[in-house]
Amino acid sequence: MLTAQRPDDMGDLVTQIARALVDIPADVKVEEVEKEESTALRLHVAPTDVGKVIGKQGRTARSIRTILGAVSMKHHHRYTLDILEEDKHAPEEEHASAASTA
């Protein structure tokens, strides 16, 4: 029996799904963290887009995780999804709040 090879493009798949959902697709970034028997996919999106990738009652995030779970079963390698805010806009917010106090 042949064992299926692990796909290298799971990060790309999650990136494409997330970019289709968000308002700022340029801020979507997926970081792959390899562990012994699993890969954690860390999805970074703009703070205003976090709700869009999570969805109402977490349904969208659960759907993405379901897809990852199906791939995990087929390839005998666990994939997990962590959704994180991208903090690259933080310095602009500090500058804006400093200007409003002047």
Residue pairs with C-beta under 8 A, 6 or more apart in sequence:
3 76
4 74
4 75
4 76
5 75
6 75
6 77
7 71
7 75
10 32
10 39
10 41
10 68
10 71
10 79
11 30
11 31
11 32
11 41
12 30
13 67
14 30
14 41
14 43
14 64
14 68
14 81
15 28
15 29
15 30
17 64
17 67
18 25
18 28
18 30
18 43
18 45
18 53
19 25
19 28
21 49
21 52
21 53
21 60
22 28
22 45
22 46
22 49
22 52
22 53
23 46
23 48
23 49
23 52
24 45
24 46
24 48
24 49
27 44
27 45
27 46
27 49
27 86
27 88
28 43
28 44
28 45
28 49
29 43
29 44
29 86
30 41
30 42
30 43
30 44
31 41
31 42
31 44
32 39
32 40
32 41
32 42
33 39
33 40
33 41
33 42
37 77
37 78
38 77
38 78
38 79
38 80
39 77
39 78
39 79
39 80
40 79
40 80
40 81
40 82
41 68
41 79
41 80
41 81
41 82
42 82
42 84
43 53
43 81
43 82
43 83
43 84
44 84
44 85
44 86
45 52
45 53
45 83
45 84
45 85
45 86
46 85
46 86
46 89
47 85
47 86
47 87
47 89
50 83
50 85
52 60
53 60
53 61
53 64
53 83
54 60
54 61
54 83
55 61
55 62
55 63
61 81
61 83
64 81
65 80
65 81
68 79
68 80
68 81
69 79
71 79
72 78
72 79
